Amino acid sequence: MQQAEKNILGLQLPTDPRWVDLAAISLEEILTDHAYCEQKAATSCISLIQRYPGKDRLVRELSPIVTEEWGHFRLVLAELDKRKLRLGKQRKDEYVNQLMEFQKKGGSEEERLLDRLLIFALIEARSCERFKRLSEGLEDEYLRNFYRRFMESEAGHYHLFIELAEAYTDKQEVRRRWKEWLDYEAGIMARLEVRGDRMH
């Protein structure tokens, strides 16, 4: 598992195995957080389209992702309803907030776009890895299949953000900056408390 994650997603530090067990006993909380993650993914793509309307490929490629992510939000809501659970309040996402601290604040517009695309790629990669954990570690067979679908989707989104980065920035620079992001993210993962009520 660890080697596969490093090869496919590039992640340097796998999720602590205890996380799945904690998530399993915090189902309402983890589904709530998952729902808001899907909502934020949709709005993040919208914000990129609004900021870069002249980048035709970006607009064309991300438009259907908005629809897909919002559909995921609705799927998670439906799962909450089916289990007679409630959508709780949105919580502060410490993982994403710490990632955002690493984004370039100055520099060229190209550099800022690159960081935006790479941070989205990294969030999708980590989400994919976490969905894989849930699809393999939960006792509930229905939920294992439920999360496998999300895992496959997030893997595609991760690849898309990397491809868009390479479409608008030199590939060597993308690889160099991606390595910096991966190293930084590993440090975040090492510091964050293992909590079963958070997707990240």
C-alpha positions in Angstrom: 0.0 0.0 0.0 2.6 2.5 1.0 4.8 1.9 -2.0 1.8 2.0 -4.3 0.8 5.4 -2.9 4.3 6.8 -3.5 4.4 5.4 -7.0 0.9 6.5 -8.1 0.1 9.5 -6.1 3.5 10.6 -4.9 2.5 11.0 -1.3 5.4 10.7 1.0 3.6 9.7 4.2 0.6 7.3 4.3 -2.4 7.8 6.5 -2.1 6.4 10.0 -3.9 3.1 10.0 -5.8 4.1 13.2 -7.7 6.7 11.2 -10.1 4.2 9.5 -11.1 2.7 12.9 -11.7 6.2 14.3 -13.7 7.2 11.2 -15.9 4.0 11.5 -17.1 5.1 15.0 -17.6 8.7 13.9 -19.7 8.0 10.8 -22.0 11.1 11.1 -19.0 13.4 11.6 -16.9 11.8 8.8 -19.8 12.0 6.3 -20.5 15.6 7.3 -16.9 16.5 6.7 -16.8 14.6 3.5 -19.9 16.4 2.2 -18.3 19.8 2.9 -15.1 18.7 1.2 -17.1 17.9 -2.0 -18.8 21.2 -1.8 -15.5 23.1 -1.4 -14.0 21.1 -4.3 -16.9 22.3 -6.6 -16.6 26.0 -5.4 -12.8 25.8 -5.8 -13.1 24.8 -9.5 -15.7 27.6 -10.0 -13.2 30.1 -8.5 -10.4 29.0 -10.9 -12.7 29.3 -13.9 -13.8 32.8 -12.7 -10.1 33.9 -12.2 -8.8 32.4 -15.5 -11.6 32.7 -18.0 -9.1 33.2 -20.9 -7.5 29.8 -20.3 -9.7 27.8 -22.6 -8.5 24.3 -21.6 -8.8 25.0 -17.9 -12.4 26.3 -18.3 -13.3 23.4 -20.6 -11.8 20.7 -18.4 -12.9 22.0 -15.0 -16.5 22.8 -15.9 -17.7 19.1 -15.8 -15.7 18.7 -12.6 -17.9 21.3 -10.9 -21.0 19.2 -11.8 -19.3 16.0 -10.7 -18.2 17.4 -7.3 -21.6 18.8 -6.6 -23.1 15.5 -7.5 -20.8 13.9 -4.9 -22.0 16.4 -2.3 -25.6 15.2 -3.1 -24.5 11.6 -2.8 -23.1 12.1 0.6 -26.2 14.0 1.7 -28.3 11.1 0.5 -26.2 8.7 2.5 -26.6 10.8 5.6 -30.4 10.8 5.0 -30.6 7.1 4.4 -28.8 6.4 7.7 -31.0 9.0 9.5 -27.9 11.0 10.3 -27.7 14.8 10.1 -25.4 17.1 8.2 -23.5 18.9 10.9 -21.7 22.2 10.9 -18.8 22.8 8.6 -15.5 22.6 10.6 -12.2 24.3 10.1 -10.0 22.3 7.8 -6.6 22.5 9.5 -5.0 20.3 6.7 -6.0 22.6 3.9 -5.3 25.8 5.9 -1.8 24.6 6.5 -1.3 23.7 2.8 -2.5 27.2 1.8 0.3 28.8 3.9 2.8 27.3 1.5 1.3 29.0 -1.6 3.4 31.6 -3.3 2.1 35.1 -2.2 4.1 37.1 -4.8 5.8 36.1 -8.0 4.3 35.9 -11.4 0.7 35.0 -12.3 2.0 31.8 -13.8 3.7 30.8 -10.5 0.5 31.6 -8.6 -1.6 29.5 -11.0 0.8 26.6 -10.7 0.5 26.6 -7.0 -3.2 26.7 -7.1 -3.3 23.7 -9.4 -0.8 21.8 -7.4 -2.6 22.4 -4.1 -5.8 21.1 -5.7 -3.9 18.1 -7.1 -2.5 17.4 -3.6 -5.9 17.6 -1.9 -7.3 15.2 -4.5 -4.4 12.8 -4.0 -4.7 12.7 -0.2 -8.5 12.3 -0.5 -8.0 9.5 -2.9 -5.6 7.8 -0.5 -8.1 8.2 2.4 -11.0 6.9 0.3 -8.8 3.9 -0.5 -8.3 3.3 3.2 -12.0 3.4 3.8 -12.8 1.2 0.9 -10.4 -1.5 2.2 -10.7 -1.0 6.0 -14.4 -0.5 6.8 -16.5 -3.5 8.0 -19.6 -2.2 6.2 -19.5 -3.7 2.7 -21.8 -1.1 1.3 -19.6 1.8 2.6 -16.5 0.1 1.2 -18.0 0.1 -2.3 -19.4 3.6 -1.7 -15.9 5.0 -1.0 -14.3 3.0 -3.8 -16.3 5.0 -6.3 -15.0 8.2 -4.7 -11.4 6.9 -4.7 -11.5 6.3 -8.5 -13.0 9.7 -9.1 -10.4 11.6 -7.0 -7.6 9.8 -8.8 -8.8 11.2 -12.1 -9.1 14.7 -10.6 -5.6 14.5 -9.3 -4.2 13.6 -12.7 -6.3 16.3 -14.3 -4.8 19.1 -12.1 -1.3 17.8 -12.8 -2.0 17.8 -16.5 -3.4 21.4 -16.4 -0.3 22.5 -14.5 1.9 21.0 -17.2 -0.2 22.7 -19.9 0.5 26.1 -18.5 3.9 25.8 -17.0 7.2 24.1 -18.0 7.1 20.5 -17.0 10.5 20.6 -15.3 9.2 23.5 -13.1 6.0 21.6 -12.4 8.0 18.5 -11.2 10.4 20.7 -9.1 7.6 22.5 -7.4 5.5 19.3 -7.0 8.3 17.7 -5.1 8.4 20.7 -2.7 4.7 20.4 -2.2 4.9 16.7 -1.4 7.7 17.3 1.1 5.7 20.0 2.8 2.6 18.0 2.9 4.4 15.1 4.5 5.4 17.4 7.3 1.8 18.5 7.8 0.7 14.8 8.0 3.3 14.1 10.6 2.2 16.9 12.8 -1.6 16.7 12.5 -3.6 14.8 15.2 -5.1 11.6 14.0 -8.9 12.3 14.1 -11.7 10.2 12.9 -14.1 13.1 12.3 -12.1 14.6 9.5 -11.5 13.5 5.9 -8.0 15.1 6.1 
